[in-house]
């Protein structure tokens, strides 16, 4: 099976904008002068993804970065739910 090559040379998801969304920034070349563009945004509370660039929806590299950030957002929420369940059990 042939794997598709990403159209992006680099993708980062490390900036939280003032509205509470993680920006998924991407570059298509390795040129240091290239300005990155936001290809998606991820709600920091709900982990809902909003795509700005339609290619990101099907790009394996973009999806890998997006899934990683979604897991990072959701992990503490799952821990909180588990603690709430344990706290509600009477022994």
N, C-alpha and C positions, 0 to 999 in steps of 0.2 A: 504494500500500500504506500502510495506517495503522500508525503506530508506537504501541505501548502506552506509556502514561505510567507512570512508576515510582510505587510507593506510598510511597517514601522521599524525603524532601526533601534529606537529606544522608547520605552514607556515608563513613566513614573506616576505613582499615586501617593504623594507625600505632602500635599498642601491642602489644608482645610480652609475653604473660603469663608468670608464673614457670615454668609447665609447658612452655614452648617453643612456644606457639601464638600466631599473629597473630590478634588479635580483629578481626572486621569489625563495627564499631559503626555503628548507623543511627538516624536520627531521622525521624519521619513529619511533623513540622511545623517551622516556622521559629521557634517559640516558644523563647526562650532558657532558659526554665524547664523545658522538656521534658528528661527524663532519657533518654539514649540507651540502646539495648539491643543486645546482641550477637546478630547474625543468623547468623553463621557464624564458624568458627575454621579457620585454615590452619596445618598442621604446618610449622614453620620448617625442618625437615630434609628431609621428603619432598614437601612442597607439597600433601599430601592435604587436601581440603576437607571439613569436617564442618559440616553445616547445622543451625542451631538453629531458624531460622524457615523454614518450608516455602516461603513466598513468595519468599525470596531465590533459591531454585533456578531460578525462571523470570522474575525481574525483570531487565530488561536493564541497568539502572543497577548493581544489585548484581553482576551477572555481569561487567560491565566492570571494576569495582573488584577483584573476586576474581581475574579473569584477569590483571590488571596485577600483583598481588602474587605470583601463582603464577609468572609470567614472571620477576619480580625474584628469587625464590627459586631458580629453576631455572637462570638464566643463569650464575652462577658455577660450578655443577656441570658444565654443558656445557663451559665453558672448561677446567675441571680435566680432564675426560675427553679433550678434544682435546690438551692438553699431555701427558697420559699416553701417548697414541698416538704423538705426535711423539717423546717420550723413548724409547719402546720400539723405534723404527726405527733400525737400525744402518746407517751409511753407509760 
